[in-house]
Amino acid sequence: MRPLLILDCDEVILQFAAPFREWLLDEHGLTLRFDSFALVGNIRDGQGTPVDPARFPALLDGFFATGQTRQAPAEGAVEAIQALSADMDVTVLTNIPAAYRDIRVKVLAGLGLDLPVHANDGPKGRLVRELAGDRRAVFVDDLPPHHLSVARHAPDVGRLHMVADPTLRALIPAAPDAHARHDAWQDAQSWIRHFVERQT
């Protein structure tokens, strides 16, 4: 049975921070800056005042509804994923409301990535365990809490921490529950192949 590669989308396959920043400014006149690794609290109005956190869910939903087409691929992502798909099955596990899943599918397909997309809410460990089953598998995500969840629920799955955006990389320490951290797809591709080969 072919191994399985389970990929997060934002800041793994697609850029997120930069297009979200552009969308907030264009659509709402809001600015996004990263004084810390958080979206809530870092969105400011024209006077530099932090936006009420209660507004954040609607803003994020708005981006997923109308802004996903702004998302370009992370550097090297498309080529690496296409190469890996020759030997592995690839699926996307993304924390996005189900209502916007089909838009994400179309955006990825438009980049040459015709991949199944699973919309999730909350920690990813249980769904990773379900998707992986008894197969050799690798999970790639930018958020450390998801690596902790996968370590708890699917400990045999390889866990690769990746943060595509250079600005965010400096704000996110290497996930302690991941097996490795590689932010460039060239390095990530090699690590994924080697991990799967070691499992044979």
C-alpha positions as CSV (number, residue, x, y, z in Angstrom):
1,M,0.0,0.0,0.0
2,R,1.3,3.4,-0.9
3,P,2.3,5.7,1.9
4,L,0.2,8.7,2.8
5,L,1.2,12.4,3.0
6,I,-1.2,14.5,5.1
7,L,-0.6,18.2,4.5
8,D,-2.0,21.3,6.2
9,C,-2.7,24.0,3.6
10,D,-2.1,27.5,5.0
11,E,1.7,28.2,5.4
12,V,2.5,24.7,4.1
13,I,1.0,24.5,0.6
14,L,-0.3,28.1,0.2
15,Q,0.8,31.4,1.5
16,F,-1.6,32.8,4.1
17,A,-0.2,35.7,6.1
18,A,0.7,37.9,3.1
19,P,-2.6,37.5,1.2
20,F,-4.7,37.8,4.4
21,R,-2.9,41.1,5.1
22,E,-3.6,42.4,1.6
23,W,-7.2,41.3,1.8
24,L,-7.8,43.0,5.2
25,L,-6.4,46.3,3.8
26,D,-8.2,46.2,0.5
27,E,-11.6,45.1,1.8
28,H,-11.7,46.6,5.3
29,G,-8.9,49.2,5.6
30,L,-7.3,47.2,8.4
31,T,-3.7,46.4,8.8
32,L,-2.1,43.1,10.0
33,R,1.2,43.1,11.8
34,F,3.0,40.4,13.7
35,D,4.2,41.7,17.0
36,S,3.6,38.1,18.1
37,F,2.5,34.9,16.4
38,A,-1.2,35.5,16.6
39,L,-3.9,36.9,14.3
40,V,-6.2,38.1,17.1
41,G,-4.7,41.2,18.6
42,N,-2.5,42.0,15.6
43,I,-5.3,43.4,13.3
44,R,-5.5,47.2,13.7
45,D,-7.8,49.9,12.4
46,G,-6.7,53.1,10.7
47,Q,-5.8,54.7,14.0
48,G,-3.6,51.7,15.0
49,T,-6.1,50.4,17.6
50,P,-6.4,46.6,17.9
51,V,-9.7,45.4,16.4
52,D,-12.2,43.9,18.8
53,P,-11.4,40.1,18.9
54,A,-15.1,39.4,18.5
55,R,-14.8,40.6,14.9
56,F,-12.1,38.1,14.0
57,P,-14.2,35.1,13.2
58,A,-16.2,37.1,10.7
59,L,-13.1,38.5,9.1
60,L,-11.5,35.1,8.7
61,D,-14.7,33.7,7.2
62,G,-14.8,36.6,4.8
63,F,-11.3,35.8,3.7
64,F,-12.1,32.2,3.2
65,A,-15.2,33.2,1.2
66,T,-13.6,35.8,-1.1
67,G,-9.9,35.9,-0.5
68,Q,-8.6,32.4,-1.1
69,T,-8.0,33.1,-4.8
70,R,-5.3,35.6,-3.6
71,Q,-3.3,32.7,-2.1
72,A,-0.1,31.8,-4.0
73,P,1.7,28.6,-3.4
74,A,4.6,28.5,-1.0
75,E,8.0,28.5,-2.7
76,G,8.7,25.0,-4.2
77,A,5.4,23.5,-2.8
78,V,3.7,22.6,-6.1
79,E,6.8,20.9,-7.6
80,A,7.7,19.0,-4.4
81,I,4.1,17.8,-3.9
82,Q,3.8,16.7,-7.5
83,A,7.1,14.8,-7.2
84,L,6.1,13.1,-4.0
85,S,2.7,12.1,-5.4
86,A,4.4,9.8,-7.8
87,D,5.2,7.5,-4.8
88,M,2.7,8.6,-2.2
89,D,-1.0,9.4,-1.9
90,V,-1.4,13.0,-0.8
91,T,-4.3,14.5,1.1
92,V,-5.0,17.9,2.6
93,L,-6.2,18.4,6.2
94,T,-7.1,22.0,6.8
95,N,-8.8,23.9,9.5
96,I,-11.3,25.7,7.4
97,P,-15.1,25.9,7.7
98,A,-16.7,23.2,5.5
99,A,-18.6,25.9,3.6
100,Y,-15.4,27.1,2.1
101,R,-13.8,23.7,1.4
102,D,-14.9,23.6,-2.3
103,I,-13.2,27.0,-2.9
104,R,-10.0,25.6,-1.5
105,V,-10.3,22.5,-3.7
106,K,-10.6,24.7,-6.8
107,V,-7.6,27.0,-5.8
108,L,-5.4,24.0,-5.3
109,A,-6.6,22.4,-8.6
110,G,-5.8,25.6,-10.4
111,L,-2.2,25.2,-9.3
112,G,-2.1,21.6,-10.6
113,L,-2.8,20.0,-7.2
114,D,-5.9,17.9,-7.7
115,L,-6.0,16.7,-4.1
116,P,-8.7,15.5,-1.6
117,V,-9.4,18.2,1.0
118,H,-10.7,17.4,4.5
119,A,-12.1,20.4,6.4
120,N,-11.4,20.2,10.1
121,D,-12.1,22.1,13.3
122,G,-9.8,21.9,16.3
123,P,-6.9,19.5,17.0
124,K,-6.0,17.2,14.1
125,G,-4.7,14.1,15.8
126,R,-7.8,11.9,15.7
127,L,-8.5,12.6,12.1
128,V,-4.9,12.0,11.2
129,R,-5.2,8.6,12.9
130,E,-8.3,7.9,10.9
131,L,-6.8,8.9,7.6
132,A,-3.5,7.1,8.2
133,G,-5.0,3.8,9.4
134,D,-2.2,1.2,9.1
135,R,-0.3,3.0,6.3
136,R,3.0,4.6,6.5
137,A,2.2,8.3,6.8
138,V,3.7,11.7,7.3
139,F,1.9,14.8,8.6
140,V,3.1,18.4,7.8
141,D,1.7,21.4,9.6
142,D,2.8,24.9,10.7
143,L,1.2,24.9,14.2
144,P,2.8,23.2,17.1
145,P,-0.4,22.2,18.9
146,H,-1.4,20.0,16.0
147,H,1.9,18.1,16.2
148,L,1.2,17.5,19.9
149,S,-2.3,16.2,19.0
150,V,-0.9,13.9,16.3
151,A,1.8,12.6,18.7
152,R,-0.9,11.7,21.2
153,H,-3.3,10.0,18.8
154,A,-1.2,8.8,15.9
155,P,2.4,8.5,17.3
156,D,3.7,6.3,14.4
157,V,2.9,9.1,11.9
158,G,5.9,11.2,10.9
159,R,5.5,14.8,12.1
160,L,7.2,17.6,10.1
161,H,6.9,21.2,11.3
162,M,7.0,23.7,8.4
163,V,6.3,27.5,8.3
164,A,6.4,28.8,4.8
165,D,6.2,32.6,5.6
166,P,9.7,34.0,6.5
167,T,8.2,36.6,8.8
168,L,6.3,34.0,10.8
169,R,9.2,31.5,11.0
170,A,11.1,33.7,13.5
171,L,8.0,33.9,15.7
172,I,7.3,30.2,15.9
173,P,9.8,28.0,17.7
174,A,10.3,24.4,16.4
175,A,7.4,22.3,17.5
176,P,8.7,20.1,20.4
177,D,6.4,17.3,19.4
178,A,7.5,17.2,15.7
179,H,10.2,14.8,14.5
180,A,11.8,17.6,12.5
181,R,11.5,21.2,11.3
182,H,12.1,22.2,7.7
183,D,10.7,25.4,6.3
184,A,11.9,24.9,2.7
185,W,10.1,22.4,0.5
186,Q,13.4,21.1,-1.0
187,D,14.5,20.0,2.5
188,A,11.0,18.9,3.5
189,Q,10.7,16.7,0.4
190,S,14.0,14.8,1.2
191,W,13.0,14.4,4.9
192,I,9.5,13.0,4.0
193,R,11.1,10.4,1.6
194,H,13.7,9.4,4.1
195,F,11.1,9.0,6.9
196,V,8.9,6.8,4.8
197,E,11.8,4.7,3.6
198,R,12.9,4.1,7.2
199,Q,9.4,2.7,8.0
200,T,9.6,-0.1,5.4
